[in-house]
Amino acid sequence: MFSYNSNKARSGGLRAILCLGTGVTALAAFAAPAYAQEEAAEETRTLQAVTVTATKREQTLQDVPIAVSVVGADVIEKAEIVDLGDLQSIVPSLRVGQLQSSANTNFVIRGFGNGANNAGIEPSVGVFIDGVYRSRSASQISDLPNIERVEVLRGPQSTLFGKNASAGVISVVTKKPTFDTEGSVEGTLSNFNGRRVGGYFTAPISDTVAFSLSGNYNVRDGYVEDIADGPDTNERNRYGIRGELLFEPSEDLSFRLIGDYDTIDETCCAAVNLVNGAIPGAVINALGGQIVTGAPFSNRVAYNFGSENEIDNSGISLQGDYDAGFATLTSITAFRTSDLSQNADSDFSSADLIGRNANTTNIETFTQELRLTSSGDGAIDWMIGGFYFDEKVAIENDFQFGTDFRGYVNALSGGAISQIEGALGLPIGTTFGQAGQGPRETFGQDNQAYSFFGTVDWHATDRLTATLGVNYTNDEKSAFGSATNTDSFSALNLTQVGYNLVLQTLLAQNGVSITNPAQVGAFIQGNPAAYAAIQQGALGVARNFNPNTPAQTRNPLAALTALQFLPPFLAFPNAVEDGQTNDSDTTYTLRLAYDVNDNFNVYGSYATGFKATSWNLSRDSRPFGTDFVAGSQRVVDPVTGQVFAAPASPITNAGLGVTNLTSGTRYAGPETAEVFEIGLKAAFDTFAFNVALFDQSIEGFQSNVFTGVGFSLANAGKQSTQGLEVDATWNATENLMLTFAGTFQDPVYDSFTGSTTGDISGTTPSGIPETATSTSATYSFDVKNLAAFVRADWQYESPVAYFDAVGTGFTGTDNNALLGYEKEISTINASAGFTTEGGLGVTFWGRNIFDDQYITTAFPGVAQAGTLSGYPSAPPTYGVTIRKSF
């Protein structure tokens, strides 16, 4: 819900009470388990056992002593869940954020997650589809294939998975081909001219070979109108195909070969104006540009071109399973490619400020997993495995100024751009800020990693099981980056130019014209000490860019540094920076699980997780402060040629310093996670619930924050959260199924001294709700020969701030206060349908049926001081889906 803070406090408290009340209602059934058991003898309804395989061993949900949510095919179909972005509506501990393109999606579990906006950053939440690791969001978000179930494991899972599962895992399991001929087709019509079709067919080829084919096609008009020159945006245009072969030459041996391809070609994603910076907004309007202000949910924007997204994903995998009696040997070999091409109107106005902001990313990934799992017949169960990962990332960026950029910058600077051109003897009006100027960049990374992992379950008694899991991971990365930049203004050494101007002024005060060599020479010869004092005075002023000091002691060009958006880039590796990282770590899991009786299981566990270094493969990559001391530039006296050096540092001493280079980060170091968890699982004939108390933290969390002109990648010292998770299912009557899931947590930055806003240790991380719930009700009934249902679900998230708190070291705008409101989610989805005895099904559905309005993500306007932009929630969507199974 979108409202101001004064209302948020009241509405947030009310909804939190409602959430807890709903949970209490569901849990109230626990007070009468005997009644449920007695009634079970008279009624046929029983909860269906839910299977989990993400633990690498097939178990029921109630027998798995970890925090896991499972969404089956029936729920996916009835709730009209199309992609992973929809999944968060029924798994409250999972958050999925859609950012500036169809390929930028962020997965967060219990408040931990990253990986968007930079292909060098791998996610903390691992996504696996049929056991194959999907390393980037561009290869994860396309329409879900023929799903059997989705399993969401919360907390570190390194002892089960070989790569980057420090915050949790999303495991998607699709249906295998069968030796019975069957299939289905479906079609959907929805508002915004939406059309979606899909089909699945499986059949035997022989007694030992079966195959399946599936495909999907999904299109929709853009629901955001562009009132300027661009096309309507936030459309859907994607399709995919998938083929499988299942070969079972004997009862003990099977092979599953999967090949898939999907593509996305969309205009996405619309960013709206939340706060219009007074000066930038006025300048844009003066240039004839438009910005839609004051109406973030009007579904109207004004751009001068559409943001294009083209993503192609493809892959092939082979899984082999051999049952040797005492154990099963499993091998999963996969090769995947992900190709992304996008171009965005990143100034989010109809003025042609940014003429091109294009990115091309190509990723090739090879993975090999090999594991041996015991049959589970003895007092000790075990699993050992190995995982190998080899990936190549290639990135090209092309950023160009538009035709209005020169006028925009000149207006912001009060005409100073033209003045500098004149002072430097350059053609006025045709030198700086020209259309087509900007950087072209190339980045890349080679990553090889391997891990060995294993678990041992000791069944000490019939009811008590002790588990030890261990993982050793080694991760090596080689990264590089280079750029060519035609933005000559950003390459200006304003310290040098300022020195020249101040020197000229000081000499003039002594009756000497700097343009008269004879006068200058005579003055220096006759007054060497005075000239030395003039030099030092000019140097002191030229190196002072502090806007809080008196103007006469400050470089007269200090204000222009903010307009040097795209300074020259220091390529790496170089003589100081080798572009190499090599990380390794051993993680482990310790757990005790006890079956109190046939209905109750309790467990306690301690687990650790690890994710290796992430490189900043973007123009915001800068040397560490230990390699370069940011500060005054090298200055040369224009008269004597005397050199005043910049502060010493390894990069400066090696002669590698480029103009306007600043320090920052090349990469964020490894992050390590740990979680203490105790849980209770209970299952009766008509009622089941799970409760987990957790204390989870990540040391060195890899934070990637947009600052208005770039992304800052840095390690948070420590981020932690403590909380409670509840998951309950109640078959209240023969026809009515109720579910409730909730996550209640208290996140905090225990230590984060180096954030973009200073020291924010002790504050609450932005964007992580303290309360997140999902409640659903499904009523099933028969009408003659029709099996019908009505379903509704409610997703709620308590208010959160869009920006981290402003720390003591931050002197800019307090964006939290400037925005004036927080994000709160209260979304209701509904569906109803029926299926005939002949397999014909019709579902009427709606998502966000009451038009819950909120901004998913807010960020500073690009090179527009005081402006805030954001991505609005989707409007109500509704339609009808017709399925035919055979």
N, C-alpha and C positions, 0 to 999 in steps of 0.2 A: 504494500500500500504506500502511496506517495503522499506524504504530508509533512508539515513542519514539526520541529522538535517538541513543541508544547503539546501537540496532539499525540505524538509518538509515545510519550511516557504513559499516557492513559490507554491508548489502543494496544500497545505492546504488553502492558500488564494484563489487560483483559484476555488477550489471545493466549498468553502464557498460562493463565488459569484455565482457559478452555482446553488447551493442550493437555495439561496435567489431569483435568477432569475426565477427558476422553480416555487417557491411559488408566486412570483409576477405575473407570467403568469397565474397561476390558479386563483389568486385573482382578476385579471383584469376583469374577467367576472362579478364581483360585480359592476363594473362601469356601467353596462347596465342591471340591473334587469328588467326594463320595457320591454326590448327586449326579455328577456327570457320568461316573462309572455305572451307577445303578440304571440311569436312563439308557446307557449304551446297550444294555441287554434288550431294551424294547425298541430302540431305534436303530436304523441301519447307517446313520451318518457317522463317519469317522474321518479324522483329518488324514489326508494323504501324506505318506512319508516323503520327505524332500531329500533328494540325492545331492551330494557334494563330491566333486572330484578334484577341486583345486588343491586339496591337500595331498595330491598324487596317489590317493587310495580312496576307492569308492566307499563312502559312508553316508549315513543319514545325517540331516542337519542337527538333530538333537544329540548325536553321538560325537560330533566334532567339537572338541574343547577349545575353540577359538571363536572370536567375534566375527560372524559372517552373515551376510544377507543373501538370500537366493530368490531370484525372480524367474518363475517358470514361464513356459510358452503360453499357457492359458491366460496368465495375467498380462503378458506382453500383448497378446491379441485383443483381449477385452479392454485394456487401458489405452489401446492405440499408441503404443510406444514404438516409434519408428527408428530412432537412432539413440546413441548413448546420451545425447543431451536431454532426451525425455526421461531417462532412467532415474534422474535425481528426484522426480516427483513422487517416487515410491520408496527411495532409499535415502532417508534424511541425513545420514552421515556422509553422503556423497554430494558434492557440488560440482557442477559442470558449467564453466564460463565460456561463452562465445564472445570472442573479441573482434579485432578489426577485419578479419577475413574468414572465409569458410574453412580455412585450414588452421586458424588460431583458436584452439580450444584448450582449456585448462581443467584438469581433473584434481579435485581436492577431497581428501578423506580426513575427517576429524580436524579440519583446519589446516592440514599440511598438503602442499602440492605446488608445483611450478612446471615450467616447460614451454610456455607460450612465448611468442614474439622473437625468439632467437633459436635457430636450429642447433646452436652449440649447447643448449641447455636441455638435458634429458629430464623427463618428468620423475618426480619422487613417487608417483603412483604408477605402477607398472600395469600395462594393458596387454593381455594375452588373448588371442583368438585361436581356439583349438590347439592350445599349447605353444603357439608361436608368438614371440615377443614383438609387439608393435612399438617401435622406439620413439615415434613422434606423433603429435596430435593430427598432422595431415593424413596419417594412415590409419586413424582410429575413428573418425567421426562420420564416415559415410553410412548410408542406410544399413541397418543390421541385416545380416543374411538370415537363412532359415534357422531360427534360434530354437534350441532345446531349453536352455536356461542361461542366466547370467549370475555369476557369483561375485560378490564384493567382499573381500577379506580386509579387515581393518587392522592397522598396526603393521610393524615390520614383518616381512615374510621372506627374508633372505635365505633361510634354511630350506625353503621349498622352491624358490625361484632363483635363477642365477644372475639376474641383472636388475638393479635399480628398483627395489621394492621396499624402500625405507619407510614409506608412509602407508602402503597398502597395495592391494592388487584388484584389478577388475579382470575376471576371467570369463570369456564368452565361449560357450559350448554350443556348437551347431549339430544338427541331426546328421547321422551317418546314412549312407545309402542302405537300402534294405533289399532283401531277396523276395519281397512281395511288391508287385506293381502297384504303385499308388502315386498320388500327386494332388496338387491344388492350384487353382488360379484365383486371383483376386483383383478387383478394381476399386478405386476410390475417387469420388468427386467431392471437392470441398470448395469453400469460399476462396476468394482471390484467384478464381479460375484454376484451382488445384486439381491435378490429375495424377493418379499413381496406379501403376499396374505391377503385378508381380506373379511369378509362377514357379512351381517346383514339381519335378517329376523324378521318380526313382524306380528302377526295375532291374531284374537280374539279366546278365549277359550269358552266364552259364551257371553251373552249380556252385562255382567258387568265386565268381566275379559279379559284382553289382555296380551300378553307376547311378549318379544323380546329376541333374542339371537344374539350375535356378537362375532367375534374373529378376531385376527390378528397374523400374523407370519412374522418376518422380519429378514433376514440374509444377511450378506455381508462379503466378505473376508477383512482382514486387509489391509489398503492401505499403511501402514508404514512397510517397510521391515527391519527385524532384520538380520544383516549380521553376527552376532555371534551365540550364542546358543539358543536364545529365538525364539518364534514363531512370525510371522507377527502380528502387533498390530493395534489397532483402528478398530476393526471389529464390526459387528452388529450381535447379536444373541439373539432375544427376541420374546416373544409371550404373548398373553393375551386373556382371555375369559371374557365375561360379560353377565349376564342374568338379566332380569327384569320382574316383574309382576305389572300390573296396574289394580287395583280393584276400580270400581266406582259403589257402590251399589245404589247411588242416584245422582241426579244432584248437591246436596250440599256436598257430601262426596266423597273423593277419597284417595286411598293409593297407594304409589309407593314403591315397594320393589326391591332393587338393590343388587346384589352380583357380585363381580369381583375378578379376580386373574390375575396377570401378573408376568412374570419372566424375568430376564436379566442374561445371562451367557456369559460374553465377556472378551476378552483380550484388556484392555484399561487402561490408555491412555498414548500415547507416549510423553515423554518430550525430547526435543532436546537440544544440547549444543549451547549456544549463545556466551559465553565467556569462554575459557578454562583457568582455573587457572594454572599458569606456574608450580608451584611446585607440587600440587596434580596431575595435568595431567601427568607430567613426571614420577611420582611415579607409577601411574596406568599403564602407558605404560611399565615401567620397570618390573612390575609384570606380564606382558603378557596380560594386559587388553587393550581393544579398546574403544575409544571415537570418534564418528563421529563429527569432528569439521569443522567450516567454511562453513557449508552447512545446515542451519536450515530448508530449504524447499526442501531438497533432498528426503524426505520421507524415510530416512534410519537412523537407530539407531543400537547400539551395546549393547545388554543386555545379561546376562547369564541366565535369565529366564523371562517368560512373566508375566505381572501384571494381576492377575486374579480378576474378579468381579462377584459375584453371589448375585443377589437381588431378593427377593420374596416379593411381596406386595399382600395383600388380604384384603377384607372388605365386610361388609354387612351394609346396611342402610335402614331405613324405614321412609318415609315421609308421613305424614297424613295431609290433608287439609279439613277443615269443614267450609262451608259458612253459617254463622249464620244470614245473612241478613245485620245487621249493621256492621259486621266485619267478617274477616276470621281468623280462628285459625289454625296455622301451627305448626307441631311438626316434628323434624328431629332427629332421633336416629341413631347413627352409632358406629360400633366397627371395628377398623382396626389394622392390624399387618404389620410390615415392618421388614424383616430380611436381613441383609447385611453381606456378608463374602468376604473379599478381602485380597490379598497378593501382595505386590509391590516390584519390584527391584528398591529401592529408591535411589541407588547411580547412576543410569542411565549410567552405563558402563558395559562392559563384565567382568570386574574384580569382583570376589566374595567378595565384601566388606561387603555388607549387605545381609546376607543369607536368612533373613526372616523379613518381616515387615507386619504382619498380624493383621487384625482387624475383630472382629465379633460384630455386633450391632443388638440388638433385641428391637423393640419398639412396645408397645401395647397401643392403644389410644381408649378411649371411650368418645364420645361427645353427648351432648343432647342440642338441641335448641328448645325453645318454644316461639312463638310470636303471637300476636293478632294485625291484621291490619284492620283499618277501611275501609269501603266500598268506601269512597271517594265521597260521595254524598252531603256533607254539606260544610259549610264555613270553617270547621276545619277537616283536615285529621290527623290521628295519627297512630302510631305503637309503641307497647311496647313489650319487649321480655326479655328472660333470656337465659343464655348459661352456660353450665357446661362442664368442661374439666378434664379428669383424664388420666394421661399417666405414663407409667413405661418404663424407658430406662435402658438397661443392656448392658455393653460393656466389651469385653475382648481384650486386645492387647498382642501380642507376637512379640518381637523384638530380633533378634539373629544376632550375627556377622557371617560373612562368612569365608571361608578358607583363603582368602587373607587379611583379616582385620589386623591380627597381623603384617604381613610384611609391610602393608601400614602405620600403626601407628609408627612402629619402624623406618621406613625410614624417615617419617616426623619429628620424634624427634631426628634424628641423632644417633639412637641406644640407646637412653636413657631408653627405656622400658627394654631392656636386662640389662642395668647397674643398674637400680633400683632393678630388681629381684635379681641380685648378691648382691647388698648392703643390701638387706633385708634377704639374706640367703635363697631365694626361688629358686626352679628349673628354670634355665634359659631356656627360649624358650617355656615353657609349662605352664606358669602361667597366664600371662596377654594376653588379646586380642585373646582368643581362639575361634575357631568356635563353635557356639552354645551358647556362653555366651550372656547374655543380660537380660533385664527385662521382666517379665510377669505381666500384670496389670489388675485390675478389677475396673470398675467404674459403678456407677448406679445413678439413679435419679427417685424420685417419685414426680409428679407434679399434684397438684389439684388447679383448678382455677374456679371461677365463675364470671359472670358479669350480670348486669341488664342494659338494654339500651332502649332507646325510642326516637322517634321524633314526633314533632307536626308541622304541616303545617297550617298556618292561612292565608286563602285567603282574605286578607283585602279588595281587590276590585277584579273585574274580571281579572285584569292584574297584580296586586301586591300580592306576596306571601312571608310571613315571616316564616322562619324555625328555630326551636330550637331542637337540638339533644343532649342527655346526655347519658353517659356511666359510670358506676361504675364497676371497676374490682378489684378483690382480687386474688392474685396468691401466692401460697405456694409451696416451693420446699424443698425436703430433698435429699441431695447428699452425696455420699461417694466415696472413692477411696483408693486402697491399691495396693502394688506391692511387688514382690520378685525379687531380682536382683543378677545375678551371674557374673556381670561384676566387678571383683575384683579390676581392675585398677581404675575405676571411683570411687570406694569406698575408695581409699587411701587418708589419711589425709596428703597432701603434706606439710602442715604447720608443722606437727609433724616430718615428714621425713626430711624436710629441717632443722628444729631445730637440730635434731640429727647430721646431717652432719656438720653444722656450729659449733655446740658445740665441735664436735670431732676435727675440724680444729683449733679452738681457744685453746683447751687444748693442742694440739700438739705443738702450738707455744710457750707454756710454758713448753715443755718437758714432757708432761703427755700423756700417751696413754689411751684412753677411754676403751680399751679392757683389761686394767690391773687394776682390782678393788683396789689393794693395793696402786698403784700410785695415783689413783684418790682420794681414801680416805685420804691419807696423804696430798695431795694438799689442799683438802677442809678443813681439820682440821687445817692446818697451815696457810691457806690464805682464810678465809671465805669471806672477803670483795672482794677479787679478783675473787673468784668463782662466787659471786653474780653478779659482773660486767660482767663476761663472760656469765652468764645466760641471763642477760638483753640484751647484745649485740647479742647473738644468737637469742633471741626471736624477737628483732627488725628486724633482717635480715629475719628471717623465715616468719614473717607476712607481708613482703613487696613483693607484686606481681606486682608492677608497672613496666612495661617494659621500662619506660622512665627514671628510676633512674640508677645510676652507678651499674655495675654488682656486685661490692663488697658489696653493701648495699641491694642487691635484692636476694630474695630466689632463689637459683640455679635451682630450679625445677619449676620456675614460668611459663616457656613456656609450660610445660606439662599440665597445667590446661585446655588449649584449647582442649586437647585430652581426657579429662574426659567427654565424650559426654553424658553419662547416669548415673548421680549420683544417690545414694539411694533416695528413695521417702518417704516423711513423710505422713503416712496414715491419712485420716480424715474421719469422725469426730474424734476428740481427746479431751483431757482435756481443750484445749484452743479454738479449732475451733469446733463449734457444727454442721456444715454442713447444717444449716437451713437458709432460707430466706423467708420473708413474705412481699410482696409488695402490695400496693393498690393505686389506683388513680382514680380521676374523670375527665373525658374528655368531651368535648362538641363541638358542631358545631352551629354557628350562621350564617344565610344566608338570604339575600334579593334577590328575583328574580322578574323581571319586564318584561312583554310582551309589547314591544314597539308597535308592531302591529302584524299582522299575520305572518310576515316574520322574525322579530327580537326579540330575547330574550337577556336580559342582567342580570347578577347576580354578587353579591359580597359576599364573605364568609370569615369567620375565623374559623378554626378548630384546635383541638389539638388531639394528639394521645399518646399512652403509650405502652411500652413493658417492661415486667418484667425482673428481673435479669436472666442472662444466666451464668450457671456454666461451668467452664473449666474442662471438663471430659476427661483429657488427662495427659500424663506424664509431661506436661509443667505447670500443676497446682502447685502453690507454695504459701506459706503463705504470707499474706499482710505484708508490712513493719511495720505496727503497732503491729503485732504479733511476728515478728522475725527480728532481726537486722543482716543482712548479713555481714559477715566479717571474721575475723580470727577464726580459729578453736581452740578448747580446746587443750592445749599442756601439756604434762606430762614430767618432766625432767627424762630421763632414768636412771640417777644415784641416785638422791635423792628421786624421786617420787613426787616432788613438782608439784602442779597443777597450771597452768596459765589459768584462765578461759576465755572463749569467752565473747564478749559483752553481757550484760544483756538484756533480752527480755522475754515476757511471755512464749514463747515456750522454750527458753533456761532455764529459771528458773524452768519450770515444768519438766525438764529433757527429753524433747522430741527432742532436736536437733540431727539431723543425720548428718553424715559426708558430707561436701560439699553442705549442704542445702543453698539455696539462697532465697531471698524474691522475690515476684512477685504478682500474683493475683490468688485467688481461683475462683473468678467470676467477671464479669462485672456487675455493678449495673444497675438499670432501665434506659431506654432511653425515653425521652419525646419529642414529636414533635409538631410543630405548623406551620400553613400555612395561609397566607393571599392570597386571590385569587380574581381576578375580571375577568369576562368572557363575551364574546359576542357570541351568536349562531344565525346563519341566515340560512334560508332554502327557496329556490325557486323551481320552477318546475324542473329545470335542474341543479341547482347549490346549494351547501350548504357549509358553512364553520363555523368553531369554532375557537375562539381565546381566550387564557387564559394567563393572566399575574399572576405570582405567586412569592411569597417570602416565602420559606420553610426552616425550620431549625430543627435540632434534637439536644437536649441537652443530653450529655452523650452517644453519638453514640458508639455502641459496636464494637470496631475495633479488628480484628483478623488477625495478620500479621505473615507470616513465616519468621524466622530469619536465617535459615540455619541449625539449630539444633532443632528447635521447633517452636511453635506458641505462640505469645504474645497476650493475650486477655486483652484489657484495654478500659476504657471509654475515648473517646475524649471529651474535655470540651464542644465544640459546633461546629457543622458543618452546614453550610447553603448554600443555592443556591437561586439566583433570576433569573427569566427568562421568556421567552415567548414560548408558544406552539401554533402551527397553525395546523389545520386539515381541508383540503378542498377536495370536490368531485365535479367534473364537468362532466356532460353528454354532452360533446362538440358537438357531432352529434348524430344522431340516433344510430350509431354504435360504437362510441368512448367514452370510459369512462376514465377520468383522475383523479388521486388522488395525493395529496401531504400532507405529515405530517412532521412537524419539531419541534424540541425542541432546543431552543437557551438559554443557561444558563451560569451563572458565579459562579461556586462552590468555596467555601473557607473553610478552617479550621479557624473559628473565634478564637478558643482556643483549643490547644492540646499540653500541656506542657509535658505529660508523654508518648510520642510515643516511639517506639523502636529506633528512631534516634534523640531523644531529643525534644527540643521545636520547633515545626513546626507551631506555631500559625501564621496566616496571609498568609499561603501558599495554593496553589491549591491542593486538594486531587488528588492522582494519579488515573488513569483509568476512569475519568469522562469527556466525551467530551463536549466541549462548544457548539458544533453544531452537531446535529444528525438529519438526515432526511431520509424519505422514499418516493420515488416517483414511481408511477406506471401508466401504460397505458394498457388498455384492448380494443381490437377492436373485436367486435362480428359481424358476418355476416352469411348469409345463402348461401349454395351451394346446389342447388336442394333441397333434403329433409334433408340436413345435417345442424345442427346448429353448426357453427364453431366459433373459437376465436383464437386470438393471444394476448399474454400478456407478459409484461416485467416489472420488478421492480428494482429499484436502491437504495441500502442502503449505506448511507454515514455517517461517524463519523470523526470529525476533530481530529488532532493529540493529543495524551495524553502521559504523562510519565507513565512508568511502576511502579515507586517507588515514595513514598512520598519524599518531599524535605528533604535534610540532615539538621538536626537542629544543634544548637550550641553545644549540648551535645554529638554529635556523633563523634567518632574518627576513625571510620573504613572507608571502601571503599565507595566512592560516586558511588553507583550503577547506578544512572541516567547517569553520565558522562561516566562510564565504558562501559555501553551498547552501547552508541553512536547513538541510534536511538529511535524513538517513535512509537507508534501504530497509524495507520490511516487506516480506513476501507473505501473501495469503491468497493462494491460488486454488481454485476448484476446477476439477475436470470431471466429466461425466460421460457415460455411454450406456446404450441399451441395444439389445439385439435378440435375434433368435436363429436357430439352426434347425433345418428340417431333417427327417430321417434319411433323406437322400443326400445329405451332406451340403446343402445349400444354406449359407449363413448370410445374414444381413445385420450390420451394426451401424447404428446412428451414434455419432460421437461429437464431443466438443471439448476443447482444451482452453483453459482460462476463460470459462464461460461467463464470469462476472467481470471481466476486463480488469483484473488486478494490474495496476500500473506501478512500475518501479524502474529505476535505472540499475542495470546489472553491474556496470563498471563506470566510474567517473575518472577523468584524467585532465591534466592541464592542457589548454589549447596549444596547438603546435605553433611555436614562435609568436604567441599572442598573449602577452602578459595580462594577467587578470581574468583571462577567459578559461572557463571550464567546459569540457565536452563530456559526453557519455553515450552509452548504448542503452536504448530503451527496451523494455520487455516487449514481447510479441503481443499483438492484439488477440482477441478471441478468434479461434479457428474452429470450424465445424464442418462436418461432412458425413457421407454415408459410404460404407465399405461393403462390398458384396464378395463373398468367397464361395468357391465351390470345391469341395474335396471329393476325391474319387479313389 
